[in-house]
Amino acid sequence: MAKPPDPFHEFVIELLGPMGPVSIRRMFGGAGVFRDGLMFGLIVDDTLFLKTDAALRAELEAEGCAPFIWVRPSDGAEVDMGYVSLPADALDEPDAASAWGRKAFEVALAAKQKKRK
């Protein structure tokens, strides 16, 4: 039986609406946020994290955002996954959230292009 829709997932889809259609796929205890089949966001514990490079990470950290740190079950090591939370004030502003989302999507596109080379 399929799980019922997650209210926070539905909220994120609506919040990022101005950037175009996004989808969410549950994975590994969280969920990936996708546009055009490319993952640019991560949802864990009702927090939206965006894929970053050094420049975007600096911008987000300047806004007081925190990185997503995964704790490896095998040894308890903390692993920075390259995702940083969305600024709190953007959670009330779809245009602001989508602007950040577009930047994260561009980072994901660049990473995909780099990986292909």
C-alpha positions as CSV (number, residue, x, y, z in Angstrom):
1,M,0.0,0.0,0.0
2,A,1.3,3.4,-0.9
3,K,2.2,5.9,1.8
4,P,-0.1,8.9,2.0
5,P,1.3,12.2,0.7
6,D,3.6,13.9,3.1
7,P,2.4,17.4,4.0
8,F,5.9,18.9,4.1
9,H,6.6,17.4,0.7
10,E,3.5,19.0,-0.7
11,F,4.5,22.3,0.9
12,V,7.9,22.2,-0.8
13,I,6.4,21.5,-4.2
14,E,4.1,24.5,-3.8
15,L,6.9,26.7,-2.3
16,L,9.2,26.0,-5.3
17,G,6.4,26.3,-7.8
18,P,7.7,29.6,-9.3
19,M,10.9,27.7,-10.5
20,G,8.8,25.2,-12.5
21,P,7.6,21.7,-11.8
22,V,9.5,19.8,-9.2
23,S,9.0,16.4,-7.8
24,I,9.9,14.6,-4.6
25,R,11.0,11.0,-4.2
26,R,11.4,9.3,-0.9
27,M,14.9,7.8,-0.4
28,F,17.1,6.7,2.5
29,G,14.9,8.0,5.3
30,G,14.5,11.4,3.6
31,A,13.5,12.6,0.2
32,G,15.2,14.0,-2.9
33,V,13.8,17.1,-4.6
34,F,14.1,16.9,-8.4
35,R,13.6,19.1,-11.5
36,D,13.9,17.6,-15.0
37,G,15.1,14.3,-13.4
38,L,18.0,16.0,-11.6
39,M,18.2,16.1,-7.8
40,F,19.0,19.6,-6.4
41,G,17.5,19.4,-3.0
42,L,17.1,17.1,0.0
43,I,14.4,16.9,2.6
44,V,15.3,15.4,6.0
45,D,13.2,15.9,9.2
46,D,11.0,18.5,7.5
47,T,14.0,20.7,6.5
48,L,14.8,21.5,2.9
49,F,18.5,21.4,2.0
50,L,19.9,22.6,-1.3
51,K,22.8,21.3,-3.3
52,T,25.7,23.7,-3.1
53,D,29.1,24.5,-4.5
54,A,31.6,26.7,-2.6
55,A,30.0,30.0,-3.8
56,L,26.4,29.0,-3.0
57,R,27.4,27.4,0.3
58,A,29.0,30.7,1.3
59,E,25.9,32.7,0.3
60,L,23.6,30.3,2.3
61,E,25.9,30.3,5.3
62,A,26.0,34.1,5.3
63,E,22.2,33.9,5.7
64,G,22.6,31.7,8.8
65,C,21.9,28.4,7.1
66,A,23.3,25.1,8.3
67,P,24.8,22.1,6.3
68,F,23.2,18.7,6.3
69,I,25.6,16.3,8.1
70,W,24.9,12.6,7.7
71,V,26.1,10.4,10.5
72,R,27.5,7.1,9.1
73,P,25.8,4.3,11.0
74,S,28.9,2.0,10.8
75,D,31.3,4.2,12.7
76,G,29.4,7.4,13.7
77,A,31.6,9.5,11.4
78,E,30.0,12.8,10.3
79,V,29.9,13.3,6.6
80,D,29.1,16.7,5.0
81,M,26.9,15.8,2.0
82,G,27.2,19.2,0.2
83,Y,23.7,20.4,1.0
84,V,22.8,23.4,3.0
85,S,19.4,24.4,4.5
86,L,17.2,27.0,2.8
87,P,17.1,30.4,4.6
88,A,14.2,30.5,7.2
89,D,12.7,33.7,5.7
90,A,12.5,32.0,2.2
91,L,10.0,29.4,3.7
92,D,7.4,32.1,3.6
93,E,8.3,33.5,0.2
94,P,7.9,31.2,-2.9
95,D,9.8,33.7,-5.1
96,A,12.8,33.8,-2.7
97,A,12.7,30.0,-2.2
98,S,12.6,29.5,-5.9
99,A,15.5,31.8,-6.5
100,W,17.6,29.8,-4.1
101,G,16.2,26.6,-5.7
102,R,17.3,27.8,-9.2
103,K,20.8,28.4,-7.9
104,A,20.9,24.9,-6.4
105,F,19.6,23.4,-9.7
106,E,22.4,25.3,-11.6
107,V,24.9,23.7,-9.2
108,A,23.4,20.3,-9.8
109,L,23.6,20.9,-13.6
110,A,27.2,22.0,-13.4
111,A,28.1,18.9,-11.3
112,K,26.4,16.6,-13.8
113,Q,28.3,18.3,-16.7
114,K,31.6,18.0,-14.9
115,K,30.9,14.3,-14.1
116,R,30.3,13.6,-17.8
117,K,33.7,15.0,-18.8
